[in-house]
């Protein structure tokens, strides 16, 4: 089975909820989704991320590493969380993403992991 990254995105049209009742509902929905993914054996790992302002970018291309506060790029869309799942094919991963999108009430991007090179 292949592994897929299901990434949750936030932007001004889909902000992180700040209303406590909405946040409780979304957390409950995501918890239920997580339980379903685990029960069906598709779960690998998942996590929610802190606000992008807490990010630190490290560039170590020309000698000493250089650290910069904030997200890597200036953009309206920011990664808010993710799931790593296993699925037999892209259609199955897309079906999981549709359920995840409904649970978190926002867009979910699906990307397969690159095949690893054979071990020598």
N, C-alpha and C positions, 0 to 999 in steps of 0.2 A: 504494500500500500504506500502511496505517496504521502508526503507531508505538505500541508498548506498553511500559509499565514493568513489569518483573517484579521485585518487591522481596522480599528474603529477610528473614524476621523471626526473632528469637531471643527466648526468654522462659525462665522457670525450667524449663518442661517440655521446652524445646529449647535448651539453653545452647550457647554456642560450645564445641566440644570442647577440653578441656585435656590429654587424653591424646595424646602424640606420635604413636602408631600410628594412632589414629583421625583425627587432624588430617592426617596424610600421606595416608590413604585418601580423605578428603573432598576435599583439595586436588587429588589425582589425578583424582577423579571430576569435579570442577568444571572442571579443565583439559580433560578429554575432552569435556565438554558444550560448553565454549566453542569448542573446535575444530570440533565438529559444527555449531553455530550459524553460525560463520564460513564453513565449507565450503558450507552450504546458502544463503548469501547473506542471512541474516536478521540478522546482527550489525550493530549501530550502535555500542554502547559498553557497557562494564560496569565495575564496581568494587566492591571490598570496603571496608568502613568500619572505622575504629578503634573502640575501646570508647566507648560513649556518654559516659562520664565526661570524654572529651577534647573534647566539644562546647563551643562558645561561642554563646550566643544574643544577637543584636543587635536591639534595638527602637529604631527611629528614627521614632516616630509624633508626638511632641510636642517638636520641637526637637532637642537634642543626642542622639546615639545613646547608649543605655544597654546595657552588656555584662554578661551574666550567665554564670557558669560552669555547665556541665552541660547535659543535654538540655533541649529546649523544654518537654516535659511530664513529669510524674512518672507512669510507667507500668511495668508489668512487661515489656511487649513493646517491643523496640527494633529499629530498622532496622539490619541487619547488612551489607547489600550489595544490589546491583541489577544488572539487565541492561536495556538499552534495545534492543528488537528491532523489526524490521519484519515484518509478517505480513499476509496478504491479508484475514484476518477474525479475529474473536474466537476461533472454534474453533481456528484454527491457533495463535494466541497461547497458548491454554489447553493445547494439546498441548506446546508448548515449555516452559510453566511446569511441567507434570507431569514432564518430563525434568529440568528444573532442580531441582525439589524432590527428586527421587530422587538427583541428584548431590550436593546440599548437605545432604541428609538433614534437611530442615526445611521449614516452610511457605513458600510463595511466593505473594504477592498479585499479581494481574494487573489493570492499569488502563490504559485507552487514553489517549493524549494528546488534549487538546481540539483540535478543528479550529482552525486559525489563521484569523483573519479575512482576507478577500481584500485583496491589495495594491492601493493606490490610486495 
